[in-house]
Structures are given as C-alpha cells and as structure tokens.
Amino acid sequence: MIQGVRPDASGWHASDDIEAFVEAKSERDVDNAHTRKQLRELSSLRSRSGKPCTLYLAIPRSAVYALDKVLIDLGLLRAANVRRVHVPAILLKQ
C-alpha cells in the first residue's frame, strides 16, 4: 500500500533513481471514485531525489475519452509523469 492505494505493479531502478507505478483499468473501471483516488495519489509521488514518479495507465482503446475526462478533472491530462498505454480490451477483461 502506498498513500492508501495499491498499484497493480511498481518498479524501482536504484542507480538511476527511477520509480514507476502501473495501473490497468477495464473500460468500466476508468471513471469511479476508487480510480480517481489511485490516480491522484500515485501521480503525486516523488522519488527519493524529488523527481516525479512515472505512472503508467493501461486502458482499453475504447476508454480513451473516459480517461481523458478523468484526467482533465484531476488536472493530469498533460502531466509529464502520467503515461497512457492503449491496449486491446481483451487484455484487460475482468
């Protein structure tokens, strides 16, 4: 648990001081209070040197506009540390 949320995956590269988190969302899981809390908390984390941690978001292509809305609402649409990965929906079925 980090800041009260659990990322789907995380990684750290000690020599480059890089920390990153991954969240994978199905189409129906993109816009809800839990996801918004995860995105808010994970996108605000910083590495030990103070650099923003990267947050990778794996979402189905069909949820692109829903994610845009969420990121706009959270002020993260153009955040440099938030990276979107659009994948076929079948890979994110729950």
N, C-alpha and C positions, 0 to 999 in steps of 0.2 A: 504494500500500500504506500502510495506517495501522495501527500496532501489530501488524504482521504479518498483517493481513487486508485484503481488498479489498472494499469495499462495492459494491453494484450501482449506486448513484448517491449523489452528495453535492452539497451546495449551501451557499453562504455569502452572507449579506447583510451587507456591511461596515458600513453605517450603523446597523443595529440589533444588530450583533454576534450574529447568529444563525447557527449551523452545524447542519446536519442530514444524516443518512445514511439510505439506503434499502436494505433487504434484501427481496428477493422470493423466496419459497420455495414449491416444489411440495409436495404432500401427502407424498411420500416423502422429502423433503429437510428436514423440520421438526426431526426428532429424530435428530441424529447429532453426532459429536464436532466436526466442522468448523463446523456451525451454532452449536453451543454456544460455541465459541471466538469466532466472529464476534459473537454477541450479547453475550457477556461483555466483549469489548474495545470494541466500538462504543458500548455503553451507558455505559461508564465515561469516555468522552471529555468534555472540557470546552472551552468556547470560550476565547478569549484573556482575557475578563473573568472567567472562572471559572464561568460558567453551564454547567449540563449541556447537552450537545448532544442534540438530539432524534433518536431512532432510530425510523423508520417501518418496520413489518413488514407486507409484503403477503403474505397467505396465503389459500389457498382456504378457503371456509367449512367444508369437510369436515375441515380440520385444526385447528379451533379447540381441541378438547380436547387434542390432541397438543402444541400450542403452550402451552396452559395448564400442562401437566406440565413442559415445558422451562423456562418462566418461573418456575414455583414452585421447581424445582430450583436455578435460578440466583439466586433471591431477587429477581426482577424483575417478578413478577406485578403489583404495584401501583406500579411505578416510574413517576413522573410524566413522565419523558422518553422512555418507550417507548410508542409509539402503534401500535395494530394497525389494519390496513386489510383487511377481509374482502372478497374478490373472487370472482367465479365461477372455478372451477377451470380452465376452458378458457383463461383469460388467463395462467395460469402453467404450462402444459404444457411439458415439456422434451423 
